[in-house]
């Protein structure tokens, strides 16, 4: 008997090889394509971070914003004050027009490093810097130093702002007398909403003595 495979055995081998190749091709064709790995998209900053200056602490002084006619507790007119929130709500700008013609400006803001409120007051007569915060009843209390430009004397000062009934605000500033070490009233003002119809007074010439007491 010859060892050379006959036609039948050769045909079977060819058919078996073709069948195996077809099965392998079909299996590969049915496998789902592999998707390339994609990087995770970063979370939106709008959903993970609050807007700057939007905390409750930043909004605590908003009650002072507005256009105000300011009177003494006895009812005497003292001046006109405009408190304007800055764009973005990070500060309050004050423009004071005293009844005797004096003027002054301040900026109040929450210090980013300490979380406390700060106010810087500037006028031709004085410079004042205060630091403080919110009391349990919601009013603002600050303390610091004021410098008299004419004399160069520096004094300790303290100030408070308190919401009162009928949408009024009471502001009180005191100065520590360096000689007697007694706290003396510098300014006490009752703020009453003036509305948009009230015009800002024109500045008038005045002496430093006439304009010594101003809010801030």
Secondary structure by P-SEA (a helix, b strand, c coil): ccccccaaaaaaaaaaaaaaaaaaaaaaaaccccccccccccccccccccccccccccccccccccccccccccccccbbbbbbbcccccbbbbbbbccccccccccccccccccbbbbbbbcccbbbbbbccccccbbbbbbbccccccccbbbbbbbbbbbbccbbbbbbbbbccccccbbbbcbbbbbcccccccccccbbbbcccccccccc
